[in-house]
Structures are given as structure tokens and as C-alpha cells.
Amino acid sequence: MSLDKENKDRITKEFRIHPKDTGSSDVQIALLTARINEITKHLQVHIKDHHSRRGL
């Protein structure tokens, strides 16, 4: 349920401020938003997965 490397790289390249930027707030917010969206989609399919719901 975590983001794979390709998606992380794509999101980081899209929101980074300079070429080696991985920790700015823009990048962190984008990565957290993508992770929340992925977990939300998972929970819509797997309604009884309460452990993942706690992680949300």
C-alpha cells in the first residue's frame, strides 16, 4: 500500500524546487496526498480492512 519508486520519482520531479529537492514542504505534501489517495481507494474496495483504516 505504499507508493512505488516510479510514482515517488514522478511526484518528486513534479513538485521539487531545485534538482536535488526531496524534502521541501511542497514535495512532502504531494507525497502524503498521493499516499492518502491510494489508501482511500484501497479502503473503498476492502471495506473490512480496519488495520489499514487506522493507518490513514
PDB file of N, CA, C and O in Angstrom:
ATOM      1  N   MET A   1       0.800  -1.190   0.000  1.00  0.00           N
ATOM      2  CA  MET A   1       0.000   0.000   0.000  1.00  0.00           C
ATOM      3  C   MET A   1       0.850   1.264   0.000  1.00  0.00           C
ATOM      4  O   MET A   1       0.326   2.364   0.175  1.00  0.00           O
ATOM      5  N   SER A   2       2.124   1.119  -0.190  1.00  0.00           N
ATOM      6  CA  SER A   2       2.945   2.309  -0.276  1.00  0.00           C
ATOM      7  C   SER A   2       3.166   2.646  -1.747  1.00  0.00           C
ATOM      8  O   SER A   2       2.907   1.837  -2.637  1.00  0.00           O
ATOM      9  N   LEU A   3       3.640   3.836  -1.968  1.00  0.00           N
ATOM     10  CA  LEU A   3       3.890   4.263  -3.336  1.00  0.00           C
ATOM     11  C   LEU A   3       5.119   3.550  -3.881  1.00  0.00           C
ATOM     12  O   LEU A   3       6.101   3.369  -3.161  1.00  0.00           O
ATOM     13  N   ASP A   4       5.073   3.148  -5.139  1.00  0.00           N
ATOM     14  CA  ASP A   4       6.246   2.519  -5.719  1.00  0.00           C
ATOM     15  C   ASP A   4       7.248   3.599  -6.150  1.00  0.00           C
ATOM     16  O   ASP A   4       6.924   4.786  -6.176  1.00  0.00           O
ATOM     17  N   LYS A   5       8.444   3.175  -6.480  1.00  0.00           N
ATOM     18  CA  LYS A   5       9.533   4.108  -6.764  1.00  0.00           C
ATOM     19  C   LYS A   5       9.219   5.019  -7.947  1.00  0.00           C
ATOM     20  O   LYS A   5       9.567   6.199  -7.920  1.00  0.00           O
ATOM     21  N   GLU A   6       8.572   4.496  -8.980  1.00  0.00           N
ATOM     22  CA  GLU A   6       8.267   5.306 -10.155  1.00  0.00           C
ATOM     23  C   GLU A   6       7.318   6.453  -9.810  1.00  0.00           C
ATOM     24  O   GLU A   6       7.516   7.586 -10.248  1.00  0.00           O
ATOM     25  N   ASN A   7       6.285   6.146  -9.018  1.00  0.00           N
ATOM     26  CA  ASN A   7       5.342   7.195  -8.630  1.00  0.00           C
ATOM     27  C   ASN A   7       5.999   8.228  -7.728  1.00  0.00           C
ATOM     28  O   ASN A   7       5.753   9.424  -7.883  1.00  0.00           O
ATOM     29  N   LYS A   8       6.834   7.788  -6.786  1.00  0.00           N
ATOM     30  CA  LYS A   8       7.538   8.731  -5.918  1.00  0.00           C
ATOM     31  C   LYS A   8       8.440   9.649  -6.732  1.00  0.00           C
ATOM     32  O   LYS A   8       8.474  10.858  -6.506  1.00  0.00           O
ATOM     33  N   ASP A   9       9.174   9.064  -7.686  1.00  0.00           N
ATOM     34  CA  ASP A   9      10.061   9.869  -8.525  1.00  0.00           C
ATOM     35  C   ASP A   9       9.274  10.864  -9.363  1.00  0.00           C
ATOM     36  O   ASP A   9       9.685  12.015  -9.510  1.00  0.00           O
ATOM     37  N   ARG A  10       8.148  10.428  -9.913  1.00  0.00           N
ATOM     38  CA  ARG A  10       7.326  11.309 -10.742  1.00  0.00           C
ATOM     39  C   ARG A  10       6.793  12.482  -9.925  1.00  0.00           C
ATOM     40  O   ARG A  10       6.836  13.628 -10.372  1.00  0.00           O
ATOM     41  N   ILE A  11       6.294  12.193  -8.736  1.00  0.00           N
ATOM     42  CA  ILE A  11       5.744  13.239  -7.872  1.00  0.00           C
ATOM     43  C   ILE A  11       6.846  14.186  -7.417  1.00  0.00           C
ATOM     44  O   ILE A  11       6.657  15.402  -7.395  1.00  0.00           O
ATOM     45  N   THR A  12       7.998  13.627  -7.054  1.00  0.00           N
ATOM     46  CA  THR A  12       9.117  14.462  -6.610  1.00  0.00           C
ATOM     47  C   THR A  12       9.575  15.385  -7.731  1.00  0.00           C
ATOM     48  O   THR A  12       9.823  16.566  -7.487  1.00  0.00           O
ATOM     49  N   LYS A  13       9.692  14.874  -8.953  1.00  0.00           N
ATOM     50  CA  LYS A  13      10.110  15.709 -10.083  1.00  0.00           C
ATOM     51  C   LYS A  13       9.093  16.798 -10.382  1.00  0.00           C
ATOM     52  O   LYS A  13       9.461  17.899 -10.791  1.00  0.00           O
ATOM     53  N   GLU A  14       7.830  16.500 -10.183  1.00  0.00           N
ATOM     54  CA  GLU A  14       6.776  17.473 -10.486  1.00  0.00           C
ATOM     55  C   GLU A  14       6.748  18.632  -9.488  1.00  0.00           C
ATOM     56  O   GLU A  14       6.470  19.766  -9.878  1.00  0.00           O
ATOM     57  N   PHE A  15       7.029  18.371  -8.219  1.00  0.00           N
ATOM     58  CA  PHE A  15       6.854  19.386  -7.187  1.00  0.00           C
ATOM     59  C   PHE A  15       8.154  19.924  -6.594  1.00  0.00           C
ATOM     60  O   PHE A  15       8.108  20.774  -5.705  1.00  0.00           O
ATOM     61  N   ARG A  16       9.296  19.462  -7.052  1.00  0.00           N
ATOM     62  CA  ARG A  16      10.548  19.924  -6.456  1.00  0.00           C
ATOM     63  C   ARG A  16      10.871  21.356  -6.880  1.00  0.00           C
ATOM     64  O   ARG A  16      10.436  21.830  -7.929  1.00  0.00           O
ATOM     65  N   ILE A  17      11.644  22.025  -6.032  1.00  0.00           N
ATOM     66  CA  ILE A  17      12.018  23.412  -6.277  1.00  0.00           C
ATOM     67  C   ILE A  17      13.346  23.477  -7.022  1.00  0.00           C
ATOM     68  O   ILE A  17      13.503  24.302  -7.923  1.00  0.00           O
ATOM     69  N   HIS A  18      14.302  22.625  -6.665  1.00  0.00           N
ATOM     70  CA  HIS A  18      15.591  22.540  -7.347  1.00  0.00           C
ATOM     71  C   HIS A  18      15.886  21.069  -7.629  1.00  0.00           C
ATOM     72  O   HIS A  18      15.215  20.195  -7.079  1.00  0.00           O
ATOM     73  N   PRO A  19      16.870  20.779  -8.470  1.00  0.00           N
ATOM     74  CA  PRO A  19      17.076  19.399  -8.944  1.00  0.00           C
ATOM     75  C   PRO A  19      17.251  18.326  -7.869  1.00  0.00           C
ATOM     76  O   PRO A  19      16.870  17.179  -8.105  1.00  0.00           O
ATOM     77  N   LYS A  20      17.806  18.646  -6.707  1.00  0.00           N
ATOM     78  CA  LYS A  20      18.016  17.615  -5.681  1.00  0.00           C
ATOM     79  C   LYS A  20      17.044  17.762  -4.524  1.00  0.00           C
ATOM     80  O   LYS A  20      17.309  17.271  -3.426  1.00  0.00           O
ATOM     81  N   ASP A  21      15.938  18.422  -4.752  1.00  0.00           N
ATOM     82  CA  ASP A  21      14.969  18.696  -3.690  1.00  0.00           C
ATOM     83  C   ASP A  21      14.071  17.485  -3.462  1.00  0.00           C
ATOM     84  O   ASP A  21      13.342  17.063  -4.360  1.00  0.00           O
ATOM     85  N   THR A  22      14.129  16.935  -2.258  1.00  0.00           N
ATOM     86  CA  THR A  22      13.234  15.832  -1.904  1.00  0.00           C
ATOM     87  C   THR A  22      12.524  16.087  -0.587  1.00  0.00           C
ATOM     88  O   THR A  22      11.620  15.334  -0.225  1.00  0.00           O
ATOM     89  N   GLY A  23      12.905  17.124   0.136  1.00  0.00           N
ATOM     90  CA  GLY A  23      12.366  17.322   1.469  1.00  0.00           C
ATOM     91  C   GLY A  23      11.589  18.602   1.670  1.00  0.00           C
ATOM     92  O   GLY A  23      11.170  18.897   2.789  1.00  0.00           O
ATOM     93  N   SER A  24      11.385  19.375   0.607  1.00  0.00           N
ATOM     94  CA  SER A  24      10.634  20.616   0.793  1.00  0.00           C
ATOM     95  C   SER A  24       9.180  20.295   1.117  1.00  0.00           C
ATOM     96  O   SER A  24       8.693  19.197   0.846  1.00  0.00           O
ATOM     97  N   SER A  25       8.510  21.259   1.692  1.00  0.00           N
ATOM     98  CA  SER A  25       7.130  21.010   2.113  1.00  0.00           C
ATOM     99  C   SER A  25       6.225  20.711   0.922  1.00  0.00           C
ATOM    100  O   SER A  25       5.275  19.939   1.055  1.00  0.00           O
ATOM    101  N   ASP A  26       6.499  21.303  -0.237  1.00  0.00           N
ATOM    102  CA  ASP A  26       5.684  21.011  -1.422  1.00  0.00           C
ATOM    103  C   ASP A  26       5.767  19.534  -1.800  1.00  0.00           C
ATOM    104  O   ASP A  26       4.749  18.903  -2.088  1.00  0.00           O
ATOM    105  N   VAL A  27       6.965  18.995  -1.799  1.00  0.00           N
ATOM    106  CA  VAL A  27       7.169  17.588  -2.154  1.00  0.00           C
ATOM    107  C   VAL A  27       6.548  16.682  -1.099  1.00  0.00           C
ATOM    108  O   VAL A  27       5.886  15.701  -1.437  1.00  0.00           O
ATOM    109  N   GLN A  28       6.754  17.001   0.171  1.00  0.00           N
ATOM    110  CA  GLN A  28       6.213  16.173   1.241  1.00  0.00           C
ATOM    111  C   GLN A  28       4.694  16.147   1.216  1.00  0.00           C
ATOM    112  O   GLN A  28       4.092  15.089   1.399  1.00  0.00           O
ATOM    113  N   ILE A  29       4.064  17.297   0.990  1.00  0.00           N
ATOM    114  CA  ILE A  29       2.600  17.358   0.922  1.00  0.00           C
ATOM    115  C   ILE A  29       2.093  16.539  -0.258  1.00  0.00           C
ATOM    116  O   ILE A  29       1.106  15.815  -0.130  1.00  0.00           O
ATOM    117  N   ALA A  30       2.758  16.645  -1.405  1.00  0.00           N
ATOM    118  CA  ALA A  30       2.338  15.894  -2.588  1.00  0.00           C
ATOM    119  C   ALA A  30       2.456  14.385  -2.356  1.00  0.00           C
ATOM    120  O   ALA A  30       1.575  13.624  -2.758  1.00  0.00           O
ATOM    121  N   LEU A  31       3.545  13.949  -1.705  1.00  0.00           N
ATOM    122  CA  LEU A  31       3.717  12.519  -1.432  1.00  0.00           C
ATOM    123  C   LEU A  31       2.682  12.011  -0.434  1.00  0.00           C
ATOM    124  O   LEU A  31       2.137  10.921  -0.609  1.00  0.00           O
ATOM    125  N   LEU A  32       2.407  12.790   0.608  1.00  0.00           N
ATOM    126  CA  LEU A  32       1.396  12.375   1.584  1.00  0.00           C
ATOM    127  C   LEU A  32       0.003  12.333   0.958  1.00  0.00           C
ATOM    128  O   LEU A  32      -0.786  11.434   1.248  1.00  0.00           O
ATOM    129  N   THR A  33      -0.295  13.306   0.103  1.00  0.00           N
ATOM    130  CA  THR A  33      -1.593  13.326  -0.572  1.00  0.00           C
ATOM    131  C   THR A  33      -1.754  12.100  -1.462  1.00  0.00           C
ATOM    132  O   THR A  33      -2.818  11.481  -1.477  1.00  0.00           O
ATOM    133  N   ALA A  34      -0.711  11.748  -2.200  1.00  0.00           N
ATOM    134  CA  ALA A  34      -0.773  10.563  -3.061  1.00  0.00           C
ATOM    135  C   ALA A  34      -0.959   9.299  -2.228  1.00  0.00           C
ATOM    136  O   ALA A  34      -1.715   8.406  -2.609  1.00  0.00           O
ATOM    137  N   ARG A  35      -0.276   9.225  -1.101  1.00  0.00           N
ATOM    138  CA  ARG A  35      -0.410   8.047  -0.229  1.00  0.00           C
ATOM    139  C   ARG A  35      -1.821   7.952   0.351  1.00  0.00           C
ATOM    140  O   ARG A  35      -2.396   6.865   0.406  1.00  0.00           O
ATOM    141  N   ILE A  36      -2.379   9.076   0.782  1.00  0.00           N
ATOM    142  CA  ILE A  36      -3.744   9.090   1.318  1.00  0.00           C
ATOM    143  C   ILE A  36      -4.737   8.671   0.246  1.00  0.00           C
ATOM    144  O   ILE A  36      -5.656   7.899   0.521  1.00  0.00           O
ATOM    145  N   ASN A  37      -4.563   9.172  -0.975  1.00  0.00           N
ATOM    146  CA  ASN A  37      -5.467   8.800  -2.067  1.00  0.00           C
ATOM    147  C   ASN A  37      -5.390   7.305  -2.366  1.00  0.00           C
ATOM    148  O   ASN A  37      -6.409   6.672  -2.640  1.00  0.00           O
ATOM    149  N   GLU A  38      -4.186   6.742  -2.313  1.00  0.00           N
ATOM    150  CA  GLU A  38      -4.022   5.309  -2.576  1.00  0.00           C
ATOM    151  C   GLU A  38      -4.695   4.465  -1.492  1.00  0.00           C
ATOM    152  O   GLU A  38      -5.359   3.475  -1.796  1.00  0.00           O
ATOM    153  N   ILE A  39      -4.521   4.858  -0.234  1.00  0.00           N
ATOM    154  CA  ILE A  39      -5.152   4.117   0.867  1.00  0.00           C
ATOM    155  C   ILE A  39      -6.670   4.253   0.796  1.00  0.00           C
ATOM    156  O   ILE A  39      -7.393   3.297   1.075  1.00  0.00           O
ATOM    157  N   THR A  40      -7.155   5.434   0.426  1.00  0.00           N
ATOM    158  CA  THR A  40      -8.596   5.657   0.321  1.00  0.00           C
ATOM    159  C   THR A  40      -9.209   4.746  -0.743  1.00  0.00           C
ATOM    160  O   THR A  40     -10.266   4.156  -0.522  1.00  0.00           O
ATOM    161  N   LYS A  41      -8.547   4.631  -1.896  1.00  0.00           N
ATOM    162  CA  LYS A  41      -9.038   3.729  -2.946  1.00  0.00           C
ATOM    163  C   LYS A  41      -9.054   2.281  -2.458  1.00  0.00           C
ATOM    164  O   LYS A  41      -9.994   1.534  -2.731  1.00  0.00           O
ATOM    165  N   HIS A  42      -8.006   1.895  -1.735  1.00  0.00           N
ATOM    166  CA  HIS A  42      -7.930   0.533  -1.199  1.00  0.00           C
ATOM    167  C   HIS A  42      -9.087   0.273  -0.237  1.00  0.00           C
ATOM    168  O   HIS A  42      -9.702  -0.793  -0.277  1.00  0.00           O
ATOM    169  N   LEU A  43      -9.384   1.246   0.628  1.00  0.00           N
ATOM    170  CA  LEU A  43     -10.431   1.052   1.631  1.00  0.00           C
ATOM    171  C   LEU A  43     -11.828   1.030   1.015  1.00  0.00           C
ATOM    172  O   LEU A  43     -12.740   0.431   1.585  1.00  0.00           O
ATOM    173  N   GLN A  44     -12.011   1.670  -0.131  1.00  0.00           N
ATOM    174  CA  GLN A  44     -13.304   1.615  -0.800  1.00  0.00           C
ATOM    175  C   GLN A  44     -13.572   0.213  -1.339  1.00  0.00           C
ATOM    176  O   GLN A  44     -14.725  -0.212  -1.415  1.00  0.00           O
ATOM    177  N   VAL A  45     -12.527  -0.499  -1.710  1.00  0.00           N
ATOM    178  CA  VAL A  45     -12.669  -1.860  -2.220  1.00  0.00           C
ATOM    179  C   VAL A  45     -12.711  -2.863  -1.071  1.00  0.00           C
ATOM    180  O   VAL A  45     -13.520  -3.791  -1.079  1.00  0.00           O
ATOM    181  N   HIS A  46     -11.836  -2.674  -0.084  1.00  0.00           N
ATOM    182  CA  HIS A  46     -11.705  -3.598   1.046  1.00  0.00           C
ATOM    183  C   HIS A  46     -12.286  -2.929   2.288  1.00  0.00           C
ATOM    184  O   HIS A  46     -11.556  -2.373   3.109  1.00  0.00           O
ATOM    185  N   ILE A  47     -13.585  -2.990   2.409  1.00  0.00           N
ATOM    186  CA  ILE A  47     -14.309  -2.260   3.448  1.00  0.00           C
ATOM    187  C   ILE A  47     -13.930  -2.734   4.845  1.00  0.00           C
ATOM    188  O   ILE A  47     -13.900  -1.925   5.773  1.00  0.00           O
ATOM    189  N   LYS A  48     -13.644  -4.007   5.020  1.00  0.00           N
ATOM    190  CA  LYS A  48     -13.390  -4.540   6.360  1.00  0.00           C
ATOM    191  C   LYS A  48     -11.910  -4.503   6.763  1.00  0.00           C
ATOM    192  O   LYS A  48     -11.534  -5.126   7.757  1.00  0.00           O
ATOM    193  N   ASP A  49     -11.092  -3.809   6.035  1.00  0.00           N
ATOM    194  CA  ASP A  49      -9.666  -3.713   6.354  1.00  0.00           C
ATOM    195  C   ASP A  49      -9.449  -2.589   7.369  1.00  0.00           C
ATOM    196  O   ASP A  49      -9.070  -1.473   7.013  1.00  0.00           O
ATOM    197  N   HIS A  50      -9.695  -2.907   8.625  1.00  0.00           N
ATOM    198  CA  HIS A  50      -9.647  -1.893   9.677  1.00  0.00           C
ATOM    199  C   HIS A  50      -8.216  -1.514  10.050  1.00  0.00           C
ATOM    200  O   HIS A  50      -7.989  -0.399  10.519  1.00  0.00           O
ATOM    201  N   HIS A  51      -7.262  -2.390   9.859  1.00  0.00           N
ATOM    202  CA  HIS A  51      -5.874  -2.066  10.179  1.00  0.00           C
ATOM    203  C   HIS A  51      -5.347  -0.974   9.244  1.00  0.00           C
ATOM    204  O   HIS A  51      -4.643  -0.065   9.686  1.00  0.00           O
ATOM    205  N   SER A  52      -5.677  -1.059   7.982  1.00  0.00           N
ATOM    206  CA  SER A  52      -5.257  -0.009   7.055  1.00  0.00           C
ATOM    207  C   SER A  52      -5.998   1.289   7.333  1.00  0.00           C
ATOM    208  O   SER A  52      -5.445   2.374   7.151  1.00  0.00           O
ATOM    209  N   ARG A  53      -7.230   1.185   7.766  1.00  0.00           N
ATOM    210  CA  ARG A  53      -8.004   2.379   8.095  1.00  0.00           C
ATOM    211  C   ARG A  53      -7.339   3.146   9.241  1.00  0.00           C
ATOM    212  O   ARG A  53      -7.343   4.377   9.252  1.00  0.00           O
ATOM    213  N   ARG A  54      -6.771   2.418  10.198  1.00  0.00           N
ATOM    214  CA  ARG A  54      -6.061   3.076  11.304  1.00  0.00           C
ATOM    215  C   ARG A  54      -4.831   3.810  10.795  1.00  0.00           C
ATOM    216  O   ARG A  54      -4.475   4.864  11.322  1.00  0.00           O
ATOM    217  N   GLY A  55      -4.183   3.266   9.784  1.00  0.00           N
ATOM    218  CA  GLY A  55      -3.009   3.905   9.213  1.00  0.00           C
ATOM    219  C   GLY A  55      -3.329   5.178   8.463  1.00  0.00           C
ATOM    220  O   GLY A  55      -2.458   6.020   8.247  1.00  0.00           O
ATOM    221  N   LEU A  56      -4.570   5.315   8.070  1.00  0.00           N
ATOM    222  CA  LEU A  56      -4.995   6.513   7.342  1.00  0.00           C
ATOM    223  C   LEU A  56      -5.028   7.672   8.296  1.00  0.00           C
ATOM    224  O   LEU A  56      -5.360   8.789   7.899  1.00  0.00           O
TER     225      LEU A  56
END
